[in-house]
Amino acid sequence: MIRKIDFYKDYFIEFYSKQNVQVQEKIEYVFKLIRHVERIPKKFFQHLSSTDGLYEIRVEYQSNIYRILCFFDKGRLVVLLNGFQKKTRKTLRKDIELAEKLKKEYFNEKK
């Protein structure tokens, strides 16, 4: 295994549990890539340039697009934050702001 995936608080779990089985399976497929592939294709994983260390996990199923915001801790640990279904081309500012707030909380709690 190249990377480990964990989640902070229940935001991701709440999002995941609302998805149907096919979407959950696709999310698990993308997580498997993140765990085991050295160079994750940009189609599935990309740095959000306007943020301080946030990344976006991209999952497509049928014509729907899902995003899971995350960050790295200790190099190989991917910490999942919030997830949402994307309905426009731009990632919503409120989702990014929530992820930034959760990331700060995470590191403050680690101190």
C-alpha positions as CSV (number, residue, x, y, z in Angstrom):
1,M,0.0,0.0,0.0
2,I,1.3,3.4,-1.0
3,R,-1.1,5.6,0.9
4,K,-3.6,5.3,3.8
5,I,-7.0,6.9,3.7
6,D,-8.7,8.1,6.8
7,F,-11.5,10.7,7.5
8,Y,-12.0,13.6,9.8
9,K,-15.3,13.8,11.7
10,D,-18.5,12.5,10.0
11,Y,-18.8,14.8,7.0
12,F,-17.5,12.2,4.5
13,I,-19.4,9.3,6.1
14,E,-22.7,11.3,6.0
15,F,-22.1,12.0,2.3
16,Y,-21.1,8.4,1.5
17,S,-24.0,6.8,3.3
18,K,-26.5,8.9,1.2
19,Q,-25.2,7.5,-2.1
20,N,-26.6,4.5,-3.9
21,V,-24.5,1.2,-4.0
22,Q,-23.2,1.9,-7.5
23,V,-21.8,5.3,-6.5
24,Q,-20.3,3.8,-3.3
25,E,-18.6,1.1,-5.4
26,K,-17.2,3.8,-7.7
27,I,-15.9,5.8,-4.7
28,E,-14.3,2.6,-3.4
29,Y,-12.7,2.0,-6.8
30,V,-11.1,5.5,-6.8
31,F,-10.0,5.0,-3.2
32,K,-8.2,1.8,-4.3
33,L,-6.3,3.7,-6.9
34,I,-5.3,6.4,-4.3
35,R,-4.1,3.7,-2.0
36,H,-2.1,1.6,-4.5
37,V,-1.1,3.7,-7.5
38,E,2.0,5.9,-7.2
39,R,0.8,8.4,-9.8
40,I,-2.9,8.9,-9.5
41,P,-4.4,10.1,-12.8
42,K,-5.6,13.7,-12.7
43,K,-9.0,12.5,-13.7
44,F,-9.4,11.1,-10.2
45,F,-7.2,13.3,-8.0
46,Q,-6.1,16.9,-8.3
47,H,-4.7,19.7,-6.2
48,L,-7.1,22.7,-5.8
49,S,-4.8,25.5,-6.9
50,S,-6.7,28.3,-5.0
51,T,-6.3,26.5,-1.6
52,D,-3.6,25.8,0.9
53,G,-3.0,22.0,0.4
54,L,-6.5,20.9,-0.4
55,Y,-7.1,18.2,-3.0
56,E,-10.2,17.0,-4.8
57,I,-11.0,13.4,-5.3
58,R,-13.2,13.1,-8.4
59,V,-15.7,10.3,-9.0
60,E,-18.0,10.1,-12.0
61,Y,-20.9,7.7,-12.2
62,Q,-23.2,7.8,-15.2
63,S,-23.6,11.5,-15.9
64,N,-23.1,12.6,-12.2
65,I,-19.9,14.0,-10.8
66,Y,-19.0,13.7,-7.1
67,R,-16.2,15.4,-5.3
68,I,-14.5,14.6,-2.0
69,L,-12.2,17.2,-0.6
70,C,-9.1,16.0,1.3
71,F,-5.5,16.8,2.3
72,F,-2.3,15.0,3.2
73,D,-0.9,14.5,6.6
74,K,2.5,12.9,7.2
75,G,3.1,12.5,3.5
76,R,1.2,9.3,2.9
77,L,-2.0,9.8,4.9
78,V,-5.0,11.2,2.9
79,V,-7.5,12.7,5.2
80,L,-11.1,12.9,3.8
81,L,-13.2,15.9,4.6
82,N,-16.5,16.7,3.0
83,G,-18.1,15.3,-0.1
84,F,-20.7,16.6,-2.5
85,Q,-22.3,16.1,-5.8
86,K,-21.1,18.7,-8.3
87,K,-23.7,20.3,-10.4
88,T,-21.7,23.1,-12.0
89,R,-18.2,23.4,-13.5
90,K,-16.8,25.3,-10.5
91,T,-16.3,23.7,-7.0
92,L,-18.6,25.6,-4.6
93,R,-16.9,28.2,-2.5
94,K,-18.8,27.1,0.6
95,D,-17.6,23.5,0.2
96,I,-14.0,24.7,0.0
97,E,-14.4,27.0,3.0
98,L,-15.8,24.1,5.0
99,A,-12.9,21.9,4.0
100,E,-10.4,24.6,5.0
101,K,-12.1,25.0,8.4
102,L,-12.0,21.3,9.0
103,K,-8.4,21.0,8.0
104,K,-7.5,23.8,10.5
105,E,-9.5,22.0,13.2
106,Y,-7.7,18.7,12.4
107,F,-4.2,20.1,12.9
108,N,-5.2,22.2,15.9
109,E,-6.6,19.0,17.6
110,K,-3.3,17.2,16.8
111,K,-1.2,19.7,18.7
